[in-house]
Amino acid sequence: MIHRVERHGKAIRIKARDDVMVKSVQVMILDVQGRVVEKGEGLQKKGDWWEYTPTAEGKVIVEARD
């Protein structure tokens, strides 16, 4: 489950927690028409925090997988 998404400089920080374990976090960047312009996997940082640094600007969609 995603608990928080925030910008930290150019990076997107995601706090994701599950009752078992979060295995991956996928980040998508959408343009104004809703098309995916970038997609990638976040890198796990300290604790429940993950990080992704996009190269494109747009709406951020985040999905956690267990």
C-alpha positions as CSV (number, residue, x, y, z in Angstrom):
1,M,0.0,0.0,0.0
2,I,1.2,3.5,-0.9
3,H,1.3,5.7,2.2
4,R,3.0,8.8,0.8
5,V,4.4,10.2,-2.5
6,E,6.6,13.3,-2.4
7,R,9.1,15.2,-4.5
8,H,12.6,15.5,-3.1
9,G,14.6,17.7,-5.6
10,K,14.3,15.9,-8.9
11,A,13.5,12.5,-7.3
12,I,10.1,11.1,-6.4
13,R,10.1,9.5,-3.0
14,I,7.5,6.8,-2.2
15,K,6.6,5.3,1.2
16,A,5.1,1.9,0.6
17,R,4.3,-0.7,3.2
18,D,2.5,-4.1,3.1
19,D,1.6,-6.6,5.8
20,V,4.1,-9.0,4.3
21,M,6.6,-7.2,2.1
22,V,6.7,-4.7,-0.8
23,K,8.8,-6.3,-3.6
24,S,8.7,-3.5,-6.1
25,V,7.4,0.0,-6.8
26,Q,6.5,1.0,-10.4
27,V,6.3,4.7,-11.3
28,M,4.6,6.1,-14.4
29,I,4.7,9.6,-15.7
30,L,1.7,10.7,-17.8
31,D,1.4,13.6,-20.2
32,V,-1.6,16.0,-20.3
33,Q,-3.5,13.5,-22.5
34,G,-2.9,10.7,-20.0
35,R,-0.4,8.8,-22.2
36,V,2.5,7.1,-20.5
37,V,5.7,9.0,-21.4
38,E,8.0,7.3,-18.9
39,K,7.8,4.1,-16.8
40,G,10.3,2.6,-14.4
41,E,11.0,0.8,-11.2
42,G,11.8,2.6,-7.9
43,L,14.9,1.7,-5.9
44,Q,14.4,0.7,-2.3
45,K,16.0,3.1,0.1
46,K,16.0,3.1,3.9
47,G,13.0,1.2,5.5
48,D,9.7,1.6,3.6
49,W,11.0,4.4,1.3
50,W,11.6,3.9,-2.4
51,E,12.9,6.4,-4.9
52,Y,12.6,7.1,-8.6
53,T,14.2,10.0,-10.6
54,P,12.2,10.7,-13.7
55,T,13.6,12.3,-16.9
56,A,10.1,13.5,-18.0
57,E,7.6,15.9,-16.4
58,G,3.9,15.1,-15.9
59,K,1.4,13.4,-13.7
60,V,2.9,10.8,-11.4
61,I,1.2,7.4,-10.9
62,V,2.7,4.9,-8.4
63,E,2.0,1.2,-7.9
64,A,3.4,-1.1,-5.2
65,R,3.7,-4.8,-5.7
66,D,4.1,-7.5,-3.1
